[in-house]
Amino acid sequence: MTFQQSHGEKLLEINGVELCAQTFGDPAAPDLLLIGGAEASMDWWDEEFCERLAAGGRHVIRYDTRDTGRSTTFPPGKPPYASDALLHDAIGLLDEFGIAAAHVVGMSMGGGIAQHLAVHHPDRVASLTLIATSPDGPGGPGHPDLPPMSKELAEQFAEGGGETPDWSDREAVIAYYTDGERTFAGTIPVDEEWVRRVVGRAWDRSPALASAQNHWQLDGGEPVRARLGEITAPTLVLHGTADPLLPYGHGEALAREIPGARLVPLMGMGHQMPPPELWDTAISAILSVSEARPTT
């Protein structure tokens, strides 16, 4: 397997594991921490996306959560940790960088982690951005008051989905994740060349890419939905209007239940990282919320 390290990547000893992190921009600028979704190494936070945030006057940190990328991985199917370990990893990362409070951006599962961070450690969160997530995050308890996944997606899940690939076959893994992006896409066409590049890079950097599926073995931790009203950090909710997994009503619920939260619809986006067509909207909104003052 090819093993590559990008310029500026650092391996940091945190909570008994190694986490790989990379920074963009001026270290003296306000810190912005990006927390990825389930299975997602930091490669899914596109370098250009990070650079544009940095150009807006932010010190951007992206990292491989445990079991992804160059961070510590465990045997597939046997994660020796619970979901709260991912929360403590984020806090440990801030500690390692000497950051008292960061502007936190969480995507999907990362949005669940970010909610727990804002509720349980409010002093560490300068602002909060939640992308394509739900109250408690997608791994939390079901909420019957919120819209279910699309009928088409539910049928695919009921059928068991596609077969997992041969994880030692780079092309098979790229095809597997490309199919997954199509499954969760909205009405914006999937940029397959971009997906291939991201997955290929993740495969090249990961000693055991199959271990990333350990995230699906975790529950969402102690529910925090009932405490979302305690969040005082300025909050932005970015949600795709065509999300088949967590329909737009999940974003509306977050914006309704977090005091002062601003909801920005990402038109045509599914359950995915904001595609380049929406970067202007997403980046402008993230930079704006990270300039706001906490609510009182």
C-alpha positions in Angstrom: 0.0 0.0 0.0 1.2 3.5 -0.8 1.6 5.7 2.2 1.8 9.4 1.7 2.2 12.4 4.0 1.2 15.9 3.0 3.2 19.0 3.8 2.3 20.3 7.2 0.7 17.1 8.6 1.4 16.5 12.3 1.0 13.3 14.3 -0.1 14.2 17.8 -0.3 12.0 20.9 -3.8 12.6 22.3 -5.8 10.4 24.7 -3.6 7.4 24.1 -3.9 7.5 20.3 -2.2 9.4 17.5 -4.2 11.9 15.7 -3.0 13.4 12.4 -3.8 17.1 11.9 -3.0 19.7 9.3 -3.4 23.5 9.6 -4.0 26.3 7.1 -3.5 30.1 7.5 -2.0 32.3 10.1 -1.6 30.6 13.6 -2.3 34.0 15.1 -5.8 34.2 13.5 -9.0 32.9 15.1 -8.9 29.1 15.2 -11.5 27.1 13.2 -11.7 23.4 13.9 -13.2 21.1 11.2 -14.8 17.8 12.5 -15.6 15.3 9.7 -18.4 12.8 9.4 -18.4 9.0 9.9 -15.7 7.2 7.9 -14.3 10.5 6.7 -10.7 11.3 6.9 -9.7 14.9 6.8 -9.2 14.6 3.0 -13.0 15.2 2.6 -12.4 18.8 3.8 -11.2 19.9 0.4 -7.8 21.7 0.6 -9.2 24.6 -1.5 -12.2 24.9 0.8 -9.8 25.1 3.8 -7.5 27.6 2.0 -10.5 29.9 1.3 -11.5 29.8 4.9 -7.9 30.7 5.9 -7.9 33.5 3.3 -10.9 34.9 5.2 -8.7 35.4 8.3 -9.0 32.0 10.1 -6.5 29.5 11.3 -8.1 26.3 10.0 -7.4 22.9 11.5 -8.6 19.7 9.9 -7.7 16.2 11.2 -8.2 12.5 10.8 -10.6 11.2 13.5 -9.4 8.0 15.0 -9.9 5.0 12.6 -9.4 7.3 9.6 -6.4 8.5 7.6 -3.0 8.5 9.4 -4.6 8.5 12.9 -4.6 5.4 15.0 -6.7 2.6 13.6 -8.2 -0.4 15.3 -9.3 -3.8 13.8 -12.5 -3.4 11.7 -15.6 -4.2 13.6 -13.9 -4.0 17.0 -13.5 -0.4 18.1 -12.2 -0.4 21.7 -13.8 3.0 22.4 -17.2 4.6 22.7 -18.5 7.7 20.9 -17.5 10.0 23.7 -13.8 9.2 22.8 -14.3 11.2 19.6 -15.5 14.2 21.7 -12.5 14.0 24.0 -10.2 13.7 21.0 -11.5 17.0 19.7 -10.9 18.6 23.1 -7.5 17.1 23.3 -6.6 18.4 19.9 -7.5 22.0 21.1 -5.4 21.4 24.2 -2.5 20.2 22.1 -2.6 23.4 20.0 -3.0 25.6 23.0 -6.5 26.8 21.9 -8.8 27.9 24.7 -11.8 28.2 22.4 -12.3 27.5 18.7 -14.9 28.1 16.0 -16.2 24.6 15.5 -17.6 23.2 12.3 -19.0 19.7 12.3 -20.3 17.7 9.4 -22.9 14.9 9.9 -21.4 12.7 12.7 -19.0 15.6 13.3 -22.1 17.8 13.8 -23.2 15.5 16.6 -19.7 15.7 18.2 -19.9 19.5 17.8 -23.3 19.7 19.6 -21.9 17.6 22.5 -18.9 19.9 22.6 -21.1 23.0 22.7 -23.4 21.6 25.4 -20.8 20.0 27.7 -17.8 22.3 27.1 -19.3 25.6 26.1 -16.2 27.5 27.1 -14.3 25.7 24.3 -16.7 26.8 21.5 -16.4 30.3 20.1 -19.0 29.6 17.4 -20.8 26.5 16.1 -21.5 25.5 12.5 -23.6 22.3 11.9 -23.6 20.9 8.4 -25.9 18.1 7.3 -26.7 16.8 10.7 -29.6 16.4 13.2 -30.3 17.0 16.9 -27.9 14.6 18.7 -26.3 13.9 15.3 -27.2 11.1 12.9 -26.1 8.4 15.4 -28.3 9.6 18.2 -31.7 8.3 19.2 -34.5 8.4 16.7 -36.7 11.4 16.7 -40.2 10.6 15.5 -41.1 14.3 15.2 -38.5 14.7 12.5 -38.9 13.6 8.8 -37.6 10.1 8.0 -35.1 9.3 5.3 -36.4 9.2 1.8 -38.4 6.2 0.7 -35.8 5.3 -1.9 -32.9 5.4 0.6 -34.9 3.4 3.1 -35.5 0.7 0.4 -31.8 0.6 -0.4 -31.0 0.1 3.3 -33.6 -2.6 3.6 -32.0 -4.4 0.7 -28.7 -4.4 2.5 -27.0 -1.9 0.2 -24.1 -2.8 -2.0 -21.4 -5.3 -1.1 -18.3 -4.0 0.7 -15.2 -3.9 -1.5 -11.9 -5.7 -1.3 -10.3 -3.1 0.9 -6.8 -3.9 -0.6 -8.1 -3.0 -4.1 -7.7 0.8 -4.5 -10.0 1.0 -7.6 -12.7 -1.1 -6.0 -12.7 1.1 -2.9 -12.9 4.3 -5.0 -15.8 2.8 -6.9 -17.5 1.8 -3.6 -17.3 5.3 -2.2 -18.3 6.9 -5.5 -21.5 4.8 -5.5 -22.1 5.9 -2.0 -21.9 9.6 -3.0 -24.5 9.0 -5.7 -26.7 7.3 -3.1 -26.6 10.3 -0.7 -26.5 13.0 -3.3 -29.2 15.6 -3.9 -30.0 17.2 -7.2 -26.5 18.6 -7.8 -24.7 16.1 -10.0 -21.9 14.2 -8.2 -18.4 15.3 -9.3 -17.0 11.8 -9.7 -13.5 13.1 -10.6 -13.4 15.0 -7.2 -14.7 11.9 -5.3 -12.1 9.7 -7.0 -9.4 12.1 -6.0 -10.5 12.4 -2.4 -11.0 8.6 -1.9 -7.8 7.8 -3.7 -5.9 10.1 -1.4 -7.6 8.7 1.7 -6.7 5.2 0.6 -3.1 6.2 0.0 -2.9 7.8 3.4 -4.7 5.1 5.4 -2.9 1.9 6.6 -6.4 0.3 7.0 -9.2 2.1 5.3 -11.7 -0.6 6.3 -11.3 0.5 9.9 -13.1 3.7 9.2 -16.3 1.7 9.2 -15.8 1.2 13.0 -17.7 4.6 13.3 -20.9 2.8 12.5 -20.4 0.6 15.6 -20.8 3.6 17.8 -24.0 5.0 19.3 -24.5 8.7 19.5 -23.7 9.0 23.2 -25.9 10.6 25.8 -28.6 12.5 24.1 -28.3 16.3 24.2 -31.3 17.4 22.3 -33.1 18.5 25.5 -30.1 20.8 26.3 -29.7 22.5 22.9 -31.4 25.5 24.4 -28.4 25.9 26.7 -26.0 26.6 23.8 -24.8 30.2 23.9 -22.3 30.1 21.0 -23.3 31.9 17.8 -24.7 29.0 15.7 -25.0 28.4 12.0 -26.9 25.5 10.5 -26.1 24.6 6.9 -28.4 22.0 5.5 -29.0 20.6 2.0 -32.6 21.0 0.7 -32.4 17.6 -1.0 -30.8 15.6 1.8 -32.2 12.0 1.5 -30.8 10.8 4.8 -31.6 13.7 7.1 -34.2 15.8 5.3 -34.3 19.5 5.6 -36.6 19.4 8.6 -33.6 18.2 10.7 -31.8 21.4 10.0 -34.9 23.4 10.7 -35.2 21.6 14.1 -31.6 22.5 15.0 -32.1 26.2 14.1 -35.4 26.3 16.1 -34.0 24.7 19.2 -30.6 26.4 19.5 -31.1 30.0 20.6 -30.4 32.6 17.9 -29.2 30.0 15.3 -29.2 31.0 11.7 -30.4 28.4 9.1 -28.9 28.7 5.6 -30.3 26.3 3.0 -27.9 24.8 0.6 -30.0 24.4 -2.5 -30.0 21.0 -4.1 -27.4 19.5 -1.7 -27.8 16.0 -0.4 -26.1 14.4 2.6 -22.6 15.3 1.6 -19.9 17.9 2.0 -20.8 21.2 0.4 -19.9 20.8 -3.3 -17.9 23.6 -5.0 -21.1 25.0 -6.5 -22.1 26.0 -2.9 -18.8 27.1 -1.5 -19.4 30.8 -1.9 -22.6 30.5 0.3 -21.1 28.1 2.8 -17.8 29.8 3.3 -19.4 33.3 3.6 -21.8 32.0 6.2 -19.0 30.2 8.2 -16.9 33.3 8.2 -19.8 35.5 9.2 -20.9 33.3 12.2 -17.3 33.1 13.4 -17.4 36.9 13.8 -20.6 36.9 15.9 -20.8 37.4 19.7 -22.2 34.8 22.1 -25.8 35.1 23.1 -26.6 36.0 26.7 
